Amino acid sequence: MIQLNVMIMGSSYRLVCKEGEERTLQEAVSYLDGKMCALRDSGKVKGNDRIAVMAALNMAAEFLSVRTPQGPLSEMTILEVKQKLTDMHTVLDNALTPQENLF
């Protein structure tokens, strides 16, 4: 494991990651720092805890709205794909439940 010292919104943090994942972690820290600083600088959100929560919510919304660039699911967001999978599980459960009663 590798320890990294990073700065997020002016505060120092010591983080741990697997060897070879340092660059990805640094990029994540930079992205988060940018989001949090932008919220702080906008003056609309006060308090580090609230800034962190709002940044996390914004990033989660971005993640869930991402579309794959190609393939059969390219027109769907991750959230839509998750809903489709849930719906498919329900259909399969409903179809297989009567079969279980035959044994």
VENBEL-V985584 format. One record per residue. N is the residue number from 1. RES is the residue in three letters. OMEGA is omega in whole degrees, -180 to 180 (NA if undefined). NEAR is the number of other ideal C-beta (glycine too) atoms within 10 Angstrom. D_FIRST is the distance of its C-alpha to the first C-alpha in Angstrom with 1 decimal. Layout:
# VENBEL-V985584
n->{N:N}
res->{RES:RES}
omega->{OMEGA:OMEGA}
near->{NEAR:NEAR}
d_first->{D_FIRST:D_FIRST}
This chain:
# VENBEL-V985584
n->{1:2:3:4:5:6:7:8:9:10:11:12:13:14:15:16:17:18:19:20:21:22:23:24:25:26:27:28:29:30:31:32:33:34:35:36:37:38:39:40:41:42:43:44:45:46:47:48:49:50:51:52:53:54:55:56:57:58:59:60:61:62:63:64:65:66:67:68:69:70:71:72:73:74:75:76:77:78:79:80:81:82:83:84:85:86:87:88:89:90:91:92:93:94:95:96:97:98:99:100:101:102:103}
res->{MET:ILE:GLN:LEU:ASN:VAL:MET:ILE:MET:GLY:SER:SER:TYR:ARG:LEU:VAL:CYS:LYS:GLU:GLY:GLU:GLU:ARG:THR:LEU:GLN:GLU:ALA:VAL:SER:TYR:LEU:ASP:GLY:LYS:MET:CYS:ALA:LEU:ARG:ASP:SER:GLY:LYS:VAL:LYS:GLY:ASN:ASP:ARG:ILE:ALA:VAL:MET:ALA:ALA:LEU:ASN:MET:ALA:ALA:GLU:PHE:LEU:SER:VAL:ARG:THR:PRO:GLN:GLY:PRO:LEU:SER:GLU:MET:THR:ILE:LEU:GLU:VAL:LYS:GLN:LYS:LEU:THR:ASP:MET:HIS:THR:VAL:LEU:ASP:ASN:ALA:LEU:THR:PRO:GLN:GLU:ASN:LEU:PHE}
omega->{-179:175:178:171:-178:176:175:180:176:179:-179:178:173:-177:180:176:178:177:-179:-179:-177:-177:179:179:179:179:178:178:-180:179:179:179:179:179:-178:179:179:177:179:-176:179:180:-178:-178:-180:177:-177:180:180:178:180:-180:-180:177:179:179:178:-179:177:178:177:-179:-177:180:-180:176:177:-174:-178:178:-175:-179:-172:-180:-175:173:178:179:178:177:178:179:178:179:178:179:179:177:180:179:179:178:180:-180:-175:-178:178:179:-180:-179:-180:-176:NA}
near->{7:12:9:14:8:16:11:19:16:10:10:8:10:8:15:9:16:10:7:8:13:14:9:11:16:14:10:15:16:13:13:17:17:13:20:22:15:13:20:19:9:10:7:10:18:10:10:14:9:13:20:17:13:18:23:13:10:14:14:10:10:11:11:13:11:10:13:13:6:7:8:7:13:9:9:15:15:14:13:14:14:12:12:12:10:10:10:10:10:10:10:10:9:9:9:9:9:8:8:7:6:5:4}
d_first->{0.0:3.8:6.7:9.9:13.4:15.7:19.3:21.0:24.7:24.7:22.3:19.1:15.9:12.4:10.0:6.4:5.7:4.8:5.7:9.4:9.7:10.0:13.7:14.2:12.7:14.9:17.8:17.5:17.5:20.4:22.3:21.9:23.0:25.9:27.0:26.9:28.7:31.3:32.0:32.3:34.5:36.7:37.9:38.2:35.3:35.1:32.3:28.5:28.1:30.7:29.3:25.9:27.7:30.0:27.2:25.4:28.7:29.6:26.3:26.8:30.4:29.4:27.0:29.8:32.4:30.6:32.7:31.7:33.4:35.2:36.0:37.9:36.0:36.1:38.6:36.6:33.9:30.9:32.7:35.8:34.0:32.5:36.1:37.5:35.2:36.2:39.8:39.4:38.0:41.0:43.4:42.0:42.0:45.6:46.7:45.1:46.1:49.8:48.8:47.0:50.4:52.1:50.5}
